[in-house]
């Protein structure tokens, strides 16, 4: 299905001749099919042992006639029962979505999706979903959520001393401050994929990012409203693409190093509709974790009511003839799910999708 469109954002950086150049750049992607690297855009493979708290959100459709697992967002383990992610990853605006989230699980120890996500002991069923009352599924403000797991993640899978550590201040808000982004998302925009190639990553990947001043970030868009609880990051241009995240990286962490200890500063919220566009400086907008420390604490201590409780899907096994029940598991392949928004922009008579901002939430099917 298509991403629902959010309110239009008109890029102020490009007009007239520059807009024409951007059109040429996008055309070049389509015509020349720039080479695809097998990682987050311009990144490299990351070792899950270096980031043991990294989780992968999944939907379990193993009871379908065509058994499969869908993967769609990232998250980080706060403690043995709670996972931090983006609200747009788990926001259910319909009863159908609520039913779908009855199948929600979070997988850990995922180095290679195609092999590790199918290991039952790596996946842990969700029990409840929390996000702030003031989450806005159009503007992505307050785009933060916590998933409570049905059972504790065993220390054999994620040691207790390896849970993610959250930033307690905003000391990183300094021009060009270095970050590391990790995730399982796409490696290039769809428009840059040549026949026979894929932009889907099968591994956990990482890429260097740097802090982008809010004024620079907002300058890229009119009607922008980057709040104090959001911040932006950018990456270097290499291989004709700007380094950064892409569809599928939603909910994952932006990390920084302080005296050898990694801390999570942000949660991947949204970015340009065409990731990696070298003419757009802002490559991602993040929910600022430090601003939600009180809310996070209230969820962990049981003071917050869940937005959705999850009882799971009952399954009594195959029918008498040996067949599985006809569960709708989707069409498979590379499926875009409701991310709460997106939008085209126009300048100088050109209408280009590169300006749209959307939650980077893309579902992939893993056939079992």
C-alpha positions, -999 to 999 in steps of 0.1 A, spaced: 0 0 0 11 36 -4 22 58 25 -6 82 35 4 117 27 11 143 53 9 181 48 31 194 21 66 208 28 80 232 3 118 232 2 132 267 4 167 257 -6 159 250 -42 141 272 -68 144 280 -104 177 267 -119 185 248 -87 152 231 -88 159 220 -123 193 207 -112 175 186 -85 152 173 -112 183 163 -131 198 147 -101 167 126 -95 166 117 -132 202 107 -130 194 83 -102 167 68 -124 188 67 -156 223 58 -143 212 36 -114 240 45 -90 257 15 -75 242 1 -44 262 -6 -13 249 -34 10 244 -13 41 226 17 56 232 44 30 271 46 27 275 26 59 291 -6 69 281 -38 86 278 -35 124 283 -64 148 253 -71 170 277 -80 198 287 -43 199 250 -33 202 233 -62 221 204 -40 231 193 -35 194 159 -50 187 139 -57 155 102 -53 156 83 -82 139 48 -94 133 44 -132 137 22 -148 109 36 -183 113 1 -196 117 -8 -185 81 -11 -208 52 20 -191 38 40 -188 71 61 -157 74 74 -131 97 72 -94 89 100 -71 101 94 -33 101 112 -11 127 140 -10 152 141 -5 190 164 -7 220 161 -27 252 158 -5 283 157 -34 307 146 -70 306 109 -62 299 108 -28 280 118 -17 245 121 19 234 110 27 198 91 53 177 54 58 183 46 58 146 59 22 144 32 10 168 4 35 165 -29 18 156 -54 42 140 -78 14 131 -92 -18 146 -74 -37 119 -41 -24 130 -48 -32 166 -56 -67 156 -24 -69 136 -4 -57 166 -17 -87 186 11 -105 167 38 -80 177 72 -94 188 106 -79 193 136 -99 181 171 -97 196 205 -110 186 197 -103 149 229 -101 129 214 -115 97 177 -111 93 171 -140 69 185 -165 94 183 -150 129 148 -136 128 134 -171 123 149 -184 155 120 -186 180 142 -180 210 153 -146 196 117 -133 194 98 -121 224 60 -114 224 47 -80 233 23 -75 262 15 -38 259 22 -6 239 27 28 254 32 62 238 25 98 250 -11 112 250 1 141 229 17 120 202 9 135 168 7 110 139 7 138 113 36 159 125 55 131 143 58 153 174 64 132 206 73 102 184 83 79 212 69 46 224 77 17 247 68 -19 242 64 -40 273 73 -77 267 53 -106 279 83 -122 295 118 -110 304 145 -113 278 170 -138 293 204 -126 302 218 -153 279 204 -133 250 210 -98 263 231 -95 294 217 -72 321 248 -50 319 242 -45 282 209 -26 282 209 6 263 220 37 282 201 69 276 215 104 273 208 124 304 215 158 288 217 176 255 254 182 255 257 168 220 238 198 206 269 213 191 277 219 154 289 187 137 289 166 169 295 130 158 269 102 161 265 66 150 232 55 135 225 18 135 196 -1 118 183 -27 95 168 -3 69 172 2 32 206 10 17 195 34 -10 163 50 -24 141 28 -45 147 51 -75 185 43 -74 180 5 -76 192 -11 -109 176 -42 -123 188 -73 -105 199 -53 -74 182 -47 -41 182 -19 -16 171 -42 12 197 -49 39 199 -84 55 223 -73 82 226 -48 110 244 -17 97 260 15 110 269 49 96 286 81 109 263 111 113 267 146 127 245 171 145 228 196 123 218 229 138 180 234 142 181 266 121 198 247 93 173 219 95 143 242 96 157 262 67 152 232 45 115 234 47 88 260 50 60 255 76 85 233 95 80 229 132 111 212 146 103 213 183 128 214 212 121 177 216 134 169 182 168 174 165 184 167 131 214 150 118 232 148 84 258 127 68 287 129 43 281 126 5 297 95 -9 289 73 -40 266 101 -52 244 96 -21 243 114 12 250 91 41 222 84 66 192 62 74 164 51 51 131 33 51 131 6 77 153 24 102 124 39 122 125 34 159 162 27 159 188 46 180 212 74 172 242 69 195 271 89 207 303 80 226 312 96 259 345 83 273 341 49 257 304 45 267 277 46 241 245 66 249 213 69 229 205 105 221 177 100 196 151 77 181 148 77 143 115 94 135 114 106 99 134 119 70 133 127 32 110 106 12 139 98 -11 167 89 13 203 97 4 194 127 -18 227 146 -19 209 179 -24 190 177 9 212 184 39 189 171 66 188 133 63 169 125 95 149 140 123 151 123 157 130 123 189 152 136 217 153 109 243 166 132 272 134 152 270 112 122 278 131 108 308 102 115 332 77 98 308 100 68 303 103 65 341 66 66 346 61 38 321 87 17 337 73 22 372 38 13 361 23 48 364 12 50 327 -18 32 312 -10 13 280 -25 25 247 -30 -11 237 -28 -43 256 -18 -74 237 -31 -108 245 -17 -125 214 -33 -147 187 -46 -181 198 -37 -209 175 -49 -245 180 -29 -260 152 -38 -272 117 -73 -283 106 -82 -320 105 -70 -322 69 -36 -308 79 -40 -274 65 -34 -241 83 -62 -216 88 -66 -189 62 -48 -160 80 -42 -129 59 -5 -124 61 -3 -97 34 11 -100 -1 47 -104 10 78 -88 -5 86 -52 2 55 -38 17 51 -2 29 30 2 60 11 31 74 37 55 87 15 84 95 25 106 67 45 118 38 41 144 13 52 158 -20 67 193 -25 67 216 -54 90 243 -66 91 263 -99 64 241 -114 82 209 -107 65 184 -84 91 162 -68 86 135 -42 121 142 -28 107 169 -5 82 147 13 89 137 49 76 104 62 81 80 90 108 55 79 86 25 86 88 -2 59 76 -38 63 95 -67 48 83 -103 46 105 -132 57 92 -165 44 98 -194 67 
